[in-house]
């Protein structure tokens, strides 16, 4: 193992890639996408047919509550073992992969595939770990996902970690050198997923990545970016796949029990394969996730909001401005001198308390028009939140611990990670 990475919680990995396969049929989108659109996964099923595919190695979360889910999981584990035995994979030893992903908007997103040390990751709010969750982790979402991973011989990642690298020192030098690198794959992704290319890093490039990542952890870097000193550095923030990474952590903690440190530190399950993306990548877009309350008394809610923020006023101004919508009403309300970093945090605390005191339901909505339409229906309220600037992400996690749940979305469903690479998690 490359010792230059020991202080970074991120390493080159023994990466499994399919050998001599139809790559378009091999790669499918992250399992937590299109959960309310079974027709999407039916179309994937038809396109894949009998070809080797990651579709056989993952459980689409649309099926997570299916009555025969245990059969699904057993079939997945069997398919993993069969693919290994049949020689479907070849192994890239101790490697990092640079990828270029063309999104549905035509922009190219740049990433780096490697593995993280789960001992360096903590999803507890306020953690000082090198790798931290960006939003609250819902603990009851872990057990059903753990059932999929617990007996799996390999893992396939849809986790995307972000680095705060405004000077573009880690990944961008690889972009400039891609023309001279060994191409591992280059193909169109199914179901309007765009195009993807993968390149193998040389040893010199791997060492340069380690040096650049180390530069992001210095106290000087913390001062420059966050105006803090003497604090535990935040190197990686989970952008996508928070519960997937939390599940990997939970399964590793299970395996630790009854073992000596020497034994559990040698477990393959100690690590998880991820993609690293620079938060400052031009293709990376943060979109707000709005809120709609159902079964709400808007007068009661407004009274609760005013009680929480007595200095709030109607109209746009300095502070946190939120658009409120209910039947026949649209207004902007500004909270000056907010106590948290983001408007979503200002709003969510009131929503949580209101639901606790009065009942009702909240849903998290993508899109301004849909939020206004739903919020305007009788008994509903809609809340449109401003987009979070990408530059706020790391600062907010440093200051507030984690973001409120469902704060932002990174791009459209078809632009999420597709499964290509895999890694053994048992000896």
Number of C-alpha atoms within 10 A of each C-alpha: 9 14 10 16 18 12 14 21 19 27 26 22 25 19 22 21 18 22 12 9 14 14 21 19 21 20 24 26 26 25 22 16 18 17 15 9 10 13 11 13 21 11 12 17 15 9 14 21 10 10 14 19 24 25 22 23 25 25 20 20 17 16 15 19 10 11 9 10 16 14 10 20 21 15 16 22 20 15 19 22 15 12 16 15 10 9 10 16 18 14 16 16 11 15 20 25 24 24 28 19 25 20 21 16 11 11 14 19 18 24 25 25 25 23 24 25 20 21 16 17 22 18 23 15 17 15 18 18 19 21 27 27 29 27 22 17 18 11 10 9 13 19 14 14 19 19 16 22 22 19 15 21 17 19 23 21 23 24 22 23 26 24 24 23 22 13 9 15 17 24 23 17 13 22 14 9 11 19 10 9 15 13 16 13 15 16 14 17 21 21 15 11 23 19 19 19 18 22 21 21 22 14 13 8 16 21 16 18 22 21 16 15 23 17 16 24 17 16 17 15 17 19 13 11 16 14 11 16 14 10 11 16 19 21 25 29 25 22 22 21 20 22 22 20 26 23 23 23 24 17 21 22 15 11 15 17 9 9 10 9 9 8 10 17 15 11 15 15 26 22 26 27 29 24 23 27 24 24 24 17 21 11 18 18 18 17 20 23 24 25 26 26 23 19 15 21 15 16 9 12 19 13 12 16 19 15 12 14 17 11 11 19 15 13 13 15 13 10 17 23 24 22 19 21 24 23 17 9 10 14 13 16 17 21 24 15 12 16 12 14 19 23 22 28 19 21 20 16 13 19 20 13 14 17 16 10 9 13 13 15 14 18 13 17 19 16 13 15 11 14 22 23 16 21 26 20 15 14 16 22 27 29 26 25 23 17 18 20 13 17 13 12 23 24 17 17 21 21 15 17 21 23 23 20 16 17 22 24 17 14 16 15 15 20 20 21 22 22 21 21 21 23 23 22 20 12 8
